[in-house]
Amino acid sequence: MAQTVYVIGHKNPDTDSVCAAIAYAHFKKKIDCDDDYKPAVTGPINSETKFILDYFKMETPEILTDASGKKIILVDHNEMGQVIDGIENAEIFEIIDHHRIGDIQTGAPILFHAEPIGSTSTIVADFFLYHKIEMPKEIAGILLAAILSDTVIFKSQTCTEKDKRIAMELARITGLNPEEFGLQVKKAKSDIKGKSANELIMSDFKEYRKEGTRYGVAQIEGVDYEEVGARKGELIKELDAVRESQGLNFALLMVTNIIEEGTRLWVVGDGEIAGKAFGKEVTDHEIHLPGVMSRKKQVVPEIEKVI
Ligand SMILES: [Mn+2]
């Protein structure tokens, strides 16, 4: 009997989690005609993702806030701190991800595909190519955009040869120049004018749990520090309000400069762990981290070493 399976990324959806969900739902429909696969998002999409979906004239997936009673494929995450509410009463079908193996458990055996590469969208594009499923131009386009977004136009430490190779293939299909298109994508994200402090923080915020400690790491990427730096007081205050309301021990905001390739790490709550993790003094809520751009490869592992 046909059933609806939702394909969904993490809370506070970023471009990779939205585009991988749309493309993977399309892929699954092609290889499994019996079931209906629907992309979904856990909340509103960010300005970068909106730019990309508009660019390729694609619809925003429906918002799903409670997974109870539903069949779900998770993309781009596998941690309880980031997953849609109600997951304990849902049926997880598959997980497709490029993060560390987290703490999600399933009752039944599932397909779990994880690769240590730059984006989930690289994995999904690879599935299309491997199974020789025809990729519509707009699907190739959103996958390319997501790879460029997650790898910071191939500059992130998380980027691999496979990401580059697949991105080049998607660039060929779409006729886009990855570097030029990547800058357009990043500019859509770094436009902070008219956004509230809460929007800026929550548009890319991930929660982590280790032993008794719960913490959050947000990231704002831009082409300089000035614009975000000018709003530091307001952002620090809001970050602390978010930390408080979510009951986190501490919260970090990575203000990342993608041109200079470095991060100012802002810290609220128990700041000792962050200072210890990077062996630096926290001054005015801030640690300067030259060369650091990746939350999952350069920040979270360092933090977890000292928790
Ligand atoms: Mn991702």
Residues whose N, C-alpha, C, O or C-beta is under 5 A from the ligand:
A	BS01	MN	D16 D76 S119 T120 D150
